[in-house]
Protein backbone atom coordinates (compact mmCIF):
# COMPACT_ATOMS: atom_id res chain seq x y z
CA UNK A 1 0.00 0.00 0.00
CA UNK A 2 1.32 3.44 -0.93
CA UNK A 3 2.07 5.67 2.03
CA UNK A 4 1.09 9.34 2.11
CA UNK A 5 3.39 12.26 2.87
CA UNK A 6 2.26 15.82 3.55
CA UNK A 7 4.72 18.65 2.93
CA UNK A 8 3.66 21.91 4.60
CA UNK A 9 5.70 24.96 3.57
CA UNK A 10 5.37 28.65 4.31
CA UNK A 11 6.03 31.20 7.01
CA UNK A 12 9.04 33.51 6.91
CA UNK A 13 10.37 33.96 3.37
CA UNK A 14 13.97 34.26 4.56
CA UNK A 15 14.27 30.48 4.71
CA UNK A 16 12.94 30.06 1.14
CA UNK A 17 10.34 27.53 2.34
CA UNK A 18 9.00 26.58 -1.08
CA UNK A 19 12.42 26.07 -2.66
CA UNK A 20 13.79 24.26 0.40
CA UNK A 21 10.86 21.86 0.69
CA UNK A 22 10.85 21.21 -3.04
CA UNK A 23 14.41 19.86 -2.79
CA UNK A 24 13.06 16.80 -0.97
CA UNK A 25 9.73 16.14 -2.71
CA UNK A 26 11.30 14.07 -5.54
CA UNK A 27 13.14 11.95 -2.97
CA UNK A 28 9.91 11.17 -1.14
CA UNK A 29 8.18 10.22 -4.38
CA UNK A 30 11.11 8.02 -5.37
CA UNK A 31 10.53 6.13 -2.11
CA UNK A 32 6.91 5.40 -2.96
CA UNK A 33 5.30 8.12 -0.89
CA UNK A 34 2.26 9.85 -2.36
CA UNK A 35 3.14 13.51 -1.69
CA UNK A 36 0.67 16.33 -1.09
CA UNK A 37 2.13 19.85 -0.84
CA UNK A 38 0.26 22.54 1.10
CA UNK A 39 0.97 26.24 1.62
CA UNK A 40 -1.36 26.57 4.60
CA UNK A 41 -1.54 25.14 8.11
CA UNK A 42 -5.28 24.57 7.72
CA UNK A 43 -4.67 20.99 6.59
CA UNK A 44 -3.58 20.09 10.13
CA UNK A 45 -7.17 20.60 11.30
CA UNK A 46 -8.47 18.06 8.74
CA UNK A 47 -8.58 15.07 11.08
CA UNK A 48 -9.54 12.54 8.39
CA UNK A 49 -6.70 13.59 6.09
CA UNK A 50 -4.17 13.71 8.90
CA UNK A 51 -5.17 10.26 10.13
CA UNK A 52 -4.38 8.87 6.67
CA UNK A 53 -1.00 10.64 6.47
CA UNK A 54 2.13 8.66 7.27
CA UNK A 55 4.62 11.52 7.31
CA UNK A 56 4.43 15.29 7.75
CA UNK A 57 7.44 17.30 6.56
CA UNK A 58 7.14 20.85 7.85
CA UNK A 59 9.07 23.85 6.49
CA UNK A 60 7.37 26.79 8.25
CA UNK A 61 9.44 29.35 10.14
CA UNK A 62 7.78 31.62 12.72
CA UNK A 63 4.14 32.63 12.48
CA UNK A 64 1.18 31.41 14.49
CA UNK A 65 -0.78 28.18 14.54
CA UNK A 66 -4.46 27.99 15.46
CA UNK A 67 -5.62 25.77 18.30
CA UNK A 68 -7.47 23.30 16.06
CA UNK A 69 -4.49 23.06 13.70
CA UNK A 70 -2.08 22.31 16.52
CA UNK A 71 -4.50 19.85 18.08
CA UNK A 72 -4.81 18.06 14.75
CA UNK A 73 -1.05 17.82 14.31
CA UNK A 74 -0.41 16.54 17.83
CA UNK A 75 -3.24 14.03 17.58
CA UNK A 76 -1.95 12.68 14.27
CA UNK A 77 1.62 12.30 15.51
CA UNK A 78 0.49 10.62 18.72
CA UNK A 79 -1.47 8.15 16.59
CA UNK A 80 1.55 7.27 14.44
CA UNK A 81 2.05 9.97 11.81
CA UNK A 82 5.74 10.85 11.48
CA UNK A 83 6.87 14.47 11.83
CA UNK A 84 10.12 15.73 10.31
CA UNK A 85 11.90 18.92 9.34
CA UNK A 86 15.03 21.02 9.49
CA UNK A 87 16.27 24.37 10.77
CA UNK A 88 13.69 27.08 11.56
CA UNK A 89 11.07 25.24 9.56
CA UNK A 90 10.47 22.88 12.49
CA UNK A 91 12.36 24.23 15.52
CA UNK A 92 11.44 27.93 15.20
CA UNK A 93 7.93 27.58 13.86
CA UNK A 94 5.44 28.79 16.47
CA UNK A 95 7.27 30.43 19.34
CA UNK A 96 4.17 31.11 21.44
CA UNK A 97 2.66 27.62 21.09
CA UNK A 98 4.02 25.68 24.06
CA UNK A 99 2.21 22.48 23.05
CA UNK A 100 4.10 22.61 19.76
CA UNK A 101 7.43 23.13 21.53
CA UNK A 102 6.70 20.10 23.68
CA UNK A 103 6.02 18.03 20.56
CA UNK A 104 9.34 18.84 18.85
CA UNK A 105 11.44 18.93 22.03
CA UNK A 106 13.31 22.20 21.52
CA UNK A 107 13.10 25.87 20.62
CA UNK A 108 15.59 28.04 18.76
CA UNK A 109 16.77 31.01 20.83
CA UNK A 110 19.90 32.36 19.07
CA UNK A 111 22.49 31.94 16.33
CA UNK A 112 25.46 33.86 17.77
CA UNK A 113 27.61 35.58 15.19
CA UNK A 114 25.09 35.05 12.39
CA UNK A 115 26.81 33.14 9.59
CA UNK A 116 29.82 31.35 11.12
CA UNK A 117 32.11 28.41 10.48
CA UNK A 118 31.19 25.50 12.71
CA UNK A 119 31.17 21.74 12.95
CA UNK A 120 28.31 19.28 13.29
CA UNK A 121 29.60 16.37 15.38
CA UNK A 122 28.03 12.92 15.14
CA UNK A 123 27.37 11.49 18.61
CA UNK A 124 25.45 8.27 17.83
CA UNK A 125 27.31 6.82 14.81
CA UNK A 126 25.51 3.49 15.13
CA UNK A 127 22.06 5.04 14.54
CA UNK A 128 20.75 4.32 11.02
CA UNK A 129 20.07 8.01 10.33
CA UNK A 130 23.75 8.97 10.74
CA UNK A 131 25.49 5.63 10.17
CA UNK A 132 28.54 6.17 7.96
CA UNK A 133 28.21 9.98 8.16
CA UNK A 134 31.24 11.75 9.61
CA UNK A 135 31.50 15.12 11.36
CA UNK A 136 31.05 17.89 8.80
CA UNK A 137 31.69 21.61 8.57
CA UNK A 138 29.26 24.36 7.59
CA UNK A 139 29.50 28.11 7.02
CA UNK A 140 25.99 29.02 8.10
CA UNK A 141 23.79 29.71 11.11
CA UNK A 142 24.58 27.67 14.20
CA UNK A 143 21.53 27.16 16.39
CA UNK A 144 21.53 27.59 20.17
CA UNK A 145 18.48 25.77 21.53
CA UNK A 146 16.43 25.29 24.65
CA UNK A 147 15.73 21.59 24.74
CA UNK A 148 14.61 18.67 26.92
CA UNK A 149 16.00 15.24 27.85
CA UNK A 150 13.49 13.12 25.89
CA UNK A 151 15.42 13.74 22.66
CA UNK A 152 17.74 11.03 21.38
CA UNK A 153 20.57 13.25 20.19
CA UNK A 154 22.44 11.97 17.11
CA UNK A 155 24.66 15.03 16.50
CA UNK A 156 25.63 18.21 18.32
CA UNK A 157 27.28 21.55 17.62
CA UNK A 158 29.30 23.59 20.12
CA UNK A 159 29.08 27.38 20.30
CA UNK A 160 32.22 28.97 21.73
CA UNK A 161 32.01 32.41 23.35
CA UNK A 162 33.98 35.21 21.75
CA UNK A 163 35.13 38.61 23.03
CA UNK A 164 32.21 40.53 24.45
CA UNK A 165 29.83 37.54 24.62
CA UNK A 166 27.80 37.26 27.80
CA UNK A 167 28.20 33.51 28.29
CA UNK A 168 31.41 32.19 29.83
CA UNK A 169 31.85 28.65 28.54
CA UNK A 170 31.17 26.68 25.36
CA UNK A 171 27.53 25.70 24.84
CA UNK A 172 26.75 22.38 23.16
CA UNK A 173 23.33 22.18 21.50
CA UNK A 174 21.66 19.25 19.72
CA UNK A 175 21.97 19.49 15.95
CA UNK A 176 20.14 16.28 14.98
CA UNK A 177 17.74 14.27 17.10
CA UNK A 178 14.84 11.86 17.12
CA UNK A 179 11.96 11.72 19.52
CA UNK A 180 9.00 9.40 20.17
CA UNK A 181 5.60 11.00 20.66
CA UNK A 182 2.89 8.46 21.40
CA UNK A 183 2.98 6.06 18.46
CA UNK A 184 4.69 8.66 16.25
CA UNK A 185 8.29 9.45 15.46
CA UNK A 186 9.77 12.97 15.32
CA UNK A 187 12.98 13.85 13.46
CA UNK A 188 14.72 17.25 13.61
CA UNK A 189 17.92 18.61 12.06
CA UNK A 190 18.85 22.18 12.98
CA UNK A 191 21.24 23.04 10.09
CA UNK A 192 19.80 24.26 6.81
CA UNK A 193 19.67 28.06 6.74
CA UNK A 194 20.88 28.26 3.15
CA UNK A 195 19.63 26.16 0.25
CA UNK A 196 23.29 25.27 -0.33
CA UNK A 197 23.41 23.77 3.18
CA UNK A 198 20.65 21.37 2.20
CA UNK A 199 22.73 20.26 -0.79
CA UNK A 200 25.68 19.37 1.46
CA UNK A 201 25.97 15.59 1.06
CA UNK A 202 26.19 14.79 4.78
CA UNK A 203 23.25 16.98 5.77
CA UNK A 204 21.12 15.94 2.84
CA UNK A 205 21.73 12.27 3.66
CA UNK A 206 20.74 12.85 7.29
CA UNK A 207 17.52 14.66 6.37
CA UNK A 208 16.52 12.08 3.76
CA UNK A 209 17.13 9.20 6.16
CA UNK A 210 15.40 11.09 8.97
CA UNK A 211 12.23 11.59 6.95
CA UNK A 212 12.08 7.88 6.08
CA UNK A 213 12.81 6.93 9.69
CA UNK A 214 9.95 9.12 10.93
CA UNK A 215 7.38 7.90 8.39
CA UNK A 216 4.86 5.38 9.64
Secondary structure as UniProt FT lines:
FT   STRAND          3..11
FT   HELIX           13..15
FT   HELIX           17..30
FT   TURN            31..32
FT   STRAND          33..38
FT   HELIX           41..45
FT   HELIX           47..51
FT   STRAND          55..61
FT   HELIX           67..78
FT   TURN            79..80
FT   STRAND          82..86
FT   HELIX           88..91
FT   TURN            95..96
FT   HELIX           98..104
FT   STRAND          106..110
FT   TURN            112..113
FT   STRAND          115..122
FT   TURN            125..126
FT   TURN            128..132
FT   STRAND          136..141
FT   STRAND          144..147
FT   TURN            149..150
FT   STRAND          152..159
FT   TURN            163..164
FT   STRAND          171..181
FT   TURN            182..183
FT   STRAND          184..189
FT   HELIX           195..198
FT   HELIX           201..214
//
